[in-house]
Amino acid sequence: MRMYDIIEKKRDGQKLTNEEIRFFINGYTNGEIPDYQASALLMAVFFQDMTEEERAELTGAMVESGDQIDLSAISGIKVDKHSTGGVGDTTTLILAALVASLGVPVAKMSGRGLGHTGGTIDKLESVPGFHVEISNDAFIDLVNKNKVAVVGQTGNLAPADKKLYGLRDVTATVNSIPLIASSIMSKKIASGADAIVLDVKTGAGAFMKELEEAKELAGAMVSIGNRVGRNTMAVISDMSQPLGNAIGNALEVKEAISTLRGKGPDDLTELCLELGSQMVVLGGKANTLKEAKELLYDNLHNGKALDHFKQFLESQGGDAGVVDNPDLLPQAAHTFELSAKQSGTVSEIIADNIGTAAMMLGAGRATKDSEIDLSVGIVLNKKVGDPIDKGESLLRIHANTDQVEDVKEKLYESIAITSETVESPPLIYDKITE
């Protein structure tokens, strides 16, 4: 078998065999196939696409290129949730405890964030003492005992994906549905979950800006998951404006605690109930989404979800005192209000730009080696569709410097106020199960 023939075949729009796909993935991962030939095939895929069978085979080969996590020692149906990313997306912090409080095991492998704010690991490390460096045996024991634990991702999970992504990044082939879908799903499948709920974002703060693109990606990932034996579904949700009100690591933990008390922002609570109900049904703890949502709602308001969050923090060395006293979380030295320059209705809050402003404060990483400031960020006081008076606070900036004029300028550019009546955008656009 020759790589030349595989490139030529895909260039001409033909379907690759399972053997050809595995020859490529194995050869490139092992260093036997050079970058220039791999780049040529990626570009051919970019223009010619792949069938559902090819996508599933590509994903499977990438999964088998490295470690696969065995969660069989954990009792019950293990359900994972993955978000395609956004601004102020605190759902994992909430869902881990909330879903586990109904007996669904959540064995979560998470990473650190590149971009606007930290990843789930960074956010949790805002809690004094919390750590994710635990052995595989301890991880499994914690999930069996508490139904929830979070660890950092292993360095050898789907190494083919890591190597291919680096190549895609410099060859203008990142934005390809089969390549994006196989990249995401290879890591999720290698992580060992039995069922997967995907939260695919669309809008200004999402990777997929257009709704139709988000639907296409969601459909591709659901198809891959189901083809390789993982019960998979996707929710397509809005990221034209930040989710919830808080953007920044400790600030998002504080908002997650409020939500677990049943007092969180409406949009964040609604999305958590939607995603959580899908997880509970897939986990076999409810027969219908309506039943699952009612059970989750009850646990948000009767203290069970919050108690589970405390237990989760304590079990991984964290100071659970932050739940009752959020002031124990890292706090910025300064706060500044951003006042509205006119009266009217908030018509736009560009999520991407708000995230960039948070990163300018130090809440995120521009590179993987950047230091992150867990205390800084932004808390919105208004969302799209809310009325506001001139001089009223649009948001509060949390900073460790008093030089925030450039941040304020960025924020003013990112928020529009109109004299017209504006409705808030839909939170959930679609659900895909096949």
N, C-alpha and C positions, 0 to 999 in steps of 0.2 A: 504494500500500500504506500502511495506517495502523497505527500502534502500538496504537491503541485496539482494532482488530479482532483483532490478534494476542493481546493480553491476554485479551480476551473468549473467544477460541477455546480457549486453554489453560485458562482458568478453568473452562470447561465440559468439560474432559477430552479435548479433541480433539487429534489429532496435528498438529504444526506442519510445514509444508513446509520444504524446504531453503532456499528463497528467503526465507521469513519469518524463519527463524533467522539467516540472514546479514544481513538487513535490520536486525534488532535489534542484533546484535554490531557491525556496521559503524557504525550510527547512534549507538549508545551510546559506542563508543570515540572517535568523532569529535566528540562533544558535541552531536549533533543531537537525541538522545533524552534527556529530562530524568530526573533520579534518581527522581522519583515514579512515572514510568511503568515504568522498569526495575525498581524495587522491587515494583511490582504484578505484573510478569511473574515475577520470582523467587519471590514468594509463591505464585503459581499453580503454578509448577513444584514447589515444596516440597510442596504438597498433592496435585497431580495426577500427579506423576512424569513421566518421558519414556520413549519407546520406545528400544530399542538404536540404531535408526537416527537418532533425534533426538539422542541423546547423542553419537554419532560426528560428526554434522554440527555440533553445538555446539562440540565440541572442535576440529574442523577450522577452523571460522570463527575461533576464538580463536587458533589457531596462526598463521593468516594475517593476524592483526591487527598483527603486528610482525615482528621479525627471525626468520629461520630459518637455523640454522647448517648450512652445507654441509660435510660431512665426506667428500665423495666422493674427495678427494685422499689420504685415508688408505686404505691397502690392507687388505683383509680385511673381515670382518663386525664392525662396531662394536657392542658390547654394553654397555648401561647397566644399572645397578642403582639402584633407588629404594626407600628405606624411608619408611614413613609416620610415623616418629619414635618416640622412646622415651627411656629413661634408660640411659646406659652403652652406647649402640649405636655400637660402634667398627668395624663390619663394613666400611665403605667404605675405611678406612685399610688394612685387611688385604687385602681383595679386589682393590683396584687393583693391588697388586704381585703377589699370588698368581696371579690369573687372567692377568695380562700375562706372567708367567713361563712360561706355556704357549703364548704366541704369540697370544693373543686381544687385539686392540687395545681399550684402555679410555681413551676420550677423555671425561674427566669434567668436567662443569660443576657446581660446588657453590656453596652460599651460606653465609652466616653464620647463627648460630642465635639465635632468640628463645626465651627460656624457660630450662629447667633448666641447660643447658650450651651451649657454643658449637657452631657447625656444623662441618662438615668443614674448611672454610677456617681457622677459628679454631684447631682442633686442630693442623692442619699448621703454622700459624704459631707454635706452641710451639717448633718446631725453629728455632734461630737461623739467620737469613739466608734462610729459605724464603719465596718470594714467588709469587703467582699472577697478577701483572700482566704477562702476556706477550701479544704480538701473536698474531693468529689464525694467521699463517704460522708463527711459532715454535711455537705449540701443535701444529699439524699435523705439523711437522717432528719434534718430540719424540715424538709418538705413533708416527710411522713408524719412528723410530730405536729407541725404548725400549719401544714398545707401551703406554706409559702417560704421561699428563700430567693435571694438574688445574688448571683456571682458574676464576675467579669468574664468576658469571652476568652476562650482558649486561643492561643496564638496560632494553632494549626487547624482551625476550623475552616474548611473549604479553601485551602491555599490556592487552588486554581482560580477562584474568584478574585482573590487579592491580587494575584499576578496579572490576570486579564483586566481588572479594573484600572490598574496602573497604566496599562497599554491603551485602553479605551480613552483614558483621560487626556492622552497626548496625541490621539489620532482622530479626534472629532467623531467618535463612535459611542459616546456615552448615551445619547438620547435615542436608544433603540429598544423597542418594547421587548423583544425576546431576550436581549442582553440584560436589560434592567430586571425583568421578571426572574430570569434564572439566577442572577446575582443575589437578589433578596431571598428567594425561596431556597437556594442551596444552603444558606446559613441557617435559615429557620428549620429546615428538614434535618440538617446535621445536628441541630441542638436537641433533637430527640422527642419533641412534643408529638402527641397523638392527633391533636386537632389544632388548627390555626385560625385565628380571627385577624383579618387585615383591616387596618384603618388607612384608607388611601385618600390623601389630601388633595384638594384642588383649589386654585386661587393664587393670589399674589405671593403668599408665603410658602407655597408648595412647590415641589419639583415639577409636578404636572400642573401647569397654569390653567389649561383648558379642561373643561368637564369631560369632553369626549375622549381626550387623551387619558384622563384618569380612569374612565370606564374601561378603556382598552387595556390599560395596565392591570387593573383589578381583575378583569376577565382572564387575562393571561396567567396571572399568579394563582387564581382559584383553579383554573384548569390544570396547571402543573401540580398543585398540591393534591388535588383529587386523583390525578393520574398515578401519582407515586404512593397512594394509599394513606394520605393525610386528609381527614375531613376538614375542608377549607371553605371559608366564606369571606366576603369583603363588604365593608361599609364605606361609602364614598362621602366624605365630610368636608365642610367648608374650611378654608384657610385663607380667605381673602382678608380677614382681620385676625389678630391673635385670638387663640382659644383661651377663655377665662380672662382674668385681669392681670395676672402676674407674669412678668418675663424676667428671669434671673433665678439662680439656683436655690438659695435659701428662701427667697420670696415665693417660689413655686412650691417648696415644701410647706411653707406656712399656708398657702392656698389649698394644698392637698389636705392638710389637717382640717381646715374649715369645711371643706367639701365632705370629708368623712364624718363631720359633726352634723351633716345635713344642712349646712349654711353656706355652701359654695356658690359661685356664679351659676346662673341658670344654664348657660350653654355648656360649660364644663360638666355640670351634673347630668344634663340630658345625654351628652355623648357617652359618659361613663355608664349610665344606665343602659344605653343601647348596646354598646360593645360588651358590657358585662352580661347582659341577658343572653347574647349570642354565645358567650363563653360558658355560661351556666347550662344552657340547653345542650351544647356540644359535649359538656362534661357529664351529662346524664343526671343532673340534679333538679331538673324541671322538664316538664313535657312540652310546654309552650313558652314562647317569648313573653307573653302577657304574665304568666305565672312567675317566670324568672324575674321580670322587672319588678313585680310586686314584692318578691322576696328580698331583692337588692334594696329597694326603696325602704323597706322596713328596717334592714340592718344599717342603713345610713342614719336612721332616726332613733333607733333603740340602743345605740352605743356599741353594738357587737362589732361593726366594721372598725370603729375607732380602737376598741380593745385589741382587735387582731393586729392593727397597725403597731400599737405599743409592743405587743408580743414579738412581732416581726423585728422591730428595731432592737429590742433587748437581746434577742437570740443571736444577733450579729454584732453585739458589742456596743450598740448605739444607746445614747441617753434618751430613754423614753420620756423623760421629764419635759422634752420640747413639745410634747403633745398638749400638756396642760399649761406650759409656759413657753410659747414660741419665741419669746425674747432671748431664750438660751441659744437660738440659732444665730449664725454670724449676722451682724448688723453693720450697715454702712455708716460712715462718720457724718455724712450730710444728706439732707433731703431738700428737694426743690420742687415747687409746684409749677406746672406749665399752664398758664392761664389762657383762656380763649380770647382771641382778638376781636371777636364779634359774636352776636347772639344768633341763634338759629338751631339747626338740627345737624348732628354729625352725619355726614354722608359717606365718608371714606376714612378708613384707617389702614394704610397699606402695610400688611403684615411683614413683608420682607424688610421694609425700611425701618420699622419699629425694632425688628430683630437686630438690624445693623447698628442702630443707636445703642441697644443694650450691649452689643459687642464692643462698641467704642468706649463704653464705661468699664469694660473688663469682664463682662459676664460670660463671654465665649472665647473660642480659640480661633485665631486667624491661621495658625499652623499647628501641627500636632505637638510641637514643643512649647507652645505658648502657655504662660502661667494664667490660671483662671482665678478670678476674684468671686468667691462664693456669695459675698454679701451684697453685691451691687445689682442694679436692674431698674425696671420700670413697672409701676402699677397703674393700670388704666382706671380712671374714674368714670369714663364714658365709653360707650360702644356705638356702632353704627345704628342710627335710628333714634338715639337719645337726644332730647332737647338740651340746650346749654345756653346760659346767659353770658354776655361779655364779662370777662374778669373771673369767671368761674373756672375751677381747676379741671383741665382735661385729663391730667395724669400727674403722678408723683415720680420724680427721679431720685433714686437711691445711689449715691456716689461716694467715693473715697477721695475726691478732690473737689475743690470749689470752682474749678475751671470747667464749666459744662456748657459754655455758649455754643460750641460746635454741635454738641448733642441736641441742645434745644433747637438749633436751626434745622437739624435733620428731622426732628420730630414735627416741627411746624410744617415742613415740606410734605410730611407723610399723612397729615390729618386735614380733611376738608370739612368745612361747615357751610351749609346752604340755607337759604330762606324757605326752601321747598320742604314738603313733608317727605320723609324717607323711611322706607321699611327696612328692617334688619334682614340680611340675606338668610336663606334657608341654611340650617345647620347640617342636615343630612339630605343628600341628593338621590342616593340610590343604594340598593343592597344587591349583591351578586352572589349567588350560591352555586352556579353552574358555569 
